[in-house]
Amino acid sequence: MTAKLNPLAAAPLLMKEWQRVGFIVAANVEPSLCELVEIRASQINGCANCINLHSVFARENGETEQRIYLLPAWRDAPCYSDRERAALGWTEALTRLSEGHTHEAAYEALQAYFSEEEQVKLTLLINVINGWNRIAVGFGGWVDPAVVKAAKAAA
């Protein structure tokens, strides 16, 4: 893949703020759940960059290969908790809004396992990763995970 443009170079102030918001939102969701949600949304959106990044980060946080590989089939895989299933269902519902407004069942499951504050945090996380997916796919982006870690440390 050849990058079409580097958004951090083209609009550095705005992109640094977007990056900072992403770091803040992610820091407010438990790390294992955060990475599962980010990987799943990225799989749906076909974002190789974000699948790569968040798979690396998930492994670093102790996630197993099995759970990473089974994410596309999370409904049938016994290795996810009910809370994780609720988060993954909500992730899919919001990531696939254009396929129809069928998010009511996902929202009911979400309410059973997440407080209202957690629902907002999770929804913001889903919005941020969907935004990053669109930036990376749209501009042909590919970032080494070490670069993202350095940016996070600097933020």
C-alpha positions as CSV (number, residue, x, y, z in Angstrom):
1,M,0.0,0.0,0.0
2,T,1.3,3.4,-0.8
3,A,0.3,6.3,1.4
4,K,-1.7,9.0,-0.4
5,L,-0.8,11.7,2.2
6,N,0.3,11.9,5.8
7,P,-2.5,13.6,7.7
8,L,-0.2,14.4,10.7
9,A,2.0,16.4,8.4
10,A,-0.8,18.0,6.4
11,A,-2.8,19.1,9.4
12,P,-0.6,18.7,12.4
13,L,-2.4,20.7,15.0
14,L,-5.8,19.2,14.4
15,M,-4.4,15.6,14.0
16,K,-2.5,15.9,17.2
17,E,-5.7,17.0,19.0
18,W,-7.6,14.1,17.4
19,Q,-4.8,11.7,18.5
20,R,-4.9,13.2,22.1
21,V,-8.7,12.7,22.3
22,G,-8.2,9.1,21.1
23,F,-5.6,8.4,23.8
24,I,-7.9,10.0,26.5
25,V,-10.9,8.0,25.4
26,A,-9.0,4.7,25.2
27,A,-7.5,5.3,28.7
28,N,-11.0,5.4,30.1
29,V,-12.0,1.9,28.9
30,E,-10.4,-1.3,30.4
31,P,-7.4,-2.2,28.2
32,S,-8.4,-5.7,27.2
33,L,-11.9,-4.6,26.2
34,C,-10.6,-1.5,24.4
35,E,-8.3,-3.6,22.2
36,L,-11.0,-6.1,21.3
37,V,-13.4,-3.4,20.3
38,E,-10.8,-1.6,18.3
39,I,-9.7,-4.7,16.5
40,R,-13.3,-5.7,15.7
41,A,-14.3,-2.3,14.3
42,S,-11.1,-2.3,12.3
43,Q,-11.9,-5.8,10.9
44,I,-15.4,-4.6,9.8
45,N,-13.9,-1.5,8.2
46,G,-11.1,-3.4,6.5
47,C,-8.4,-1.3,8.1
48,A,-5.2,-3.3,8.0
49,N,-3.3,-0.5,9.8
50,C,-5.6,-0.5,12.8
51,I,-5.9,-4.3,12.9
52,N,-2.2,-4.6,13.0
53,L,-1.7,-1.8,15.7
54,H,-4.4,-3.1,18.0
55,S,-3.5,-6.7,17.7
56,V,0.1,-5.8,18.8
57,F,-1.3,-3.8,21.7
58,A,-3.7,-6.5,22.7
59,R,-0.9,-9.1,22.8
60,E,1.2,-6.7,24.9
61,N,-1.7,-6.4,27.3
62,G,-1.9,-10.2,27.7
63,E,-4.6,-11.0,25.1
64,T,-4.4,-14.5,23.7
65,E,-3.9,-15.4,20.0
66,Q,-7.1,-17.5,20.2
67,R,-9.3,-14.6,21.3
68,I,-7.7,-12.3,18.7
69,Y,-8.2,-14.8,15.9
70,L,-11.8,-15.6,16.9
71,L,-13.0,-12.0,17.0
72,P,-14.9,-12.2,13.6
73,A,-16.8,-15.2,15.1
74,W,-17.2,-13.9,18.6
75,R,-20.9,-14.9,18.7
76,D,-20.0,-18.5,18.4
77,A,-16.7,-18.6,20.3
78,P,-17.0,-19.6,24.0
79,C,-13.9,-17.6,25.0
80,Y,-15.6,-14.2,25.5
81,S,-17.5,-13.0,28.6
82,D,-21.1,-11.7,28.4
83,R,-19.8,-8.2,29.0
84,E,-17.3,-8.5,26.1
85,R,-20.1,-9.9,23.9
86,A,-22.3,-6.9,24.8
87,A,-19.4,-4.5,23.9
88,L,-18.7,-6.4,20.6
89,G,-22.4,-6.3,19.7
90,W,-22.5,-2.6,20.3
91,T,-19.3,-2.1,18.3
92,E,-20.8,-3.9,15.3
93,A,-24.1,-2.1,15.6
94,L,-22.5,1.3,15.6
95,T,-19.9,0.4,13.0
96,R,-22.6,-0.9,10.6
97,L,-25.1,1.9,11.0
98,S,-25.5,2.1,7.3
99,E,-26.9,-1.4,7.1
100,G,-30.0,-0.4,9.0
101,H,-31.1,0.7,12.4
102,T,-30.9,-2.7,14.1
103,H,-29.0,-1.5,17.2
104,E,-31.8,-1.9,19.7
105,A,-31.0,-5.5,20.7
106,A,-27.3,-4.5,21.0
107,Y,-28.3,-1.6,23.2
108,E,-30.4,-3.8,25.5
109,A,-27.4,-6.2,25.9
110,L,-25.1,-3.2,26.5
111,Q,-27.4,-1.9,29.3
112,A,-27.2,-5.2,31.1
113,Y,-23.4,-5.0,31.5
114,F,-22.4,-1.4,31.4
115,S,-23.3,1.6,33.5
116,E,-24.5,4.7,31.7
117,E,-21.0,6.3,32.0
118,E,-19.4,3.2,30.7
119,Q,-21.9,3.2,27.7
120,V,-20.8,6.7,26.8
121,K,-17.1,5.8,27.2
122,L,-17.5,2.7,25.0
123,T,-19.5,4.6,22.4
124,L,-16.8,7.3,22.2
125,L,-14.2,4.6,21.8
126,I,-16.1,3.1,18.9
127,N,-16.5,6.5,17.3
128,V,-12.8,7.2,17.6
129,I,-11.6,3.9,16.1
130,N,-14.1,4.2,13.3
131,G,-12.6,7.7,12.6
132,W,-9.1,6.4,12.6
133,N,-10.1,3.5,10.3
134,R,-11.5,6.1,7.8
135,I,-8.3,8.2,8.1
136,A,-6.0,5.2,7.6
137,V,-8.0,3.6,4.8
138,G,-8.8,6.9,3.1
139,F,-5.2,8.1,3.0
140,G,-3.5,4.6,2.7
141,G,-1.9,5.0,6.1
142,W,0.4,2.5,7.8
143,V,2.0,3.3,11.2
144,D,4.5,1.2,13.2
145,P,3.1,0.4,16.6
146,A,6.3,1.9,18.2
147,V,5.5,5.3,16.6
148,V,2.0,5.2,18.2
149,K,3.5,4.3,21.6
150,A,5.9,7.2,21.4
151,A,3.1,9.6,20.4
152,K,1.1,8.3,23.4
153,A,4.0,8.8,25.8
154,A,4.5,12.4,24.5
155,A,0.8,13.3,24.7
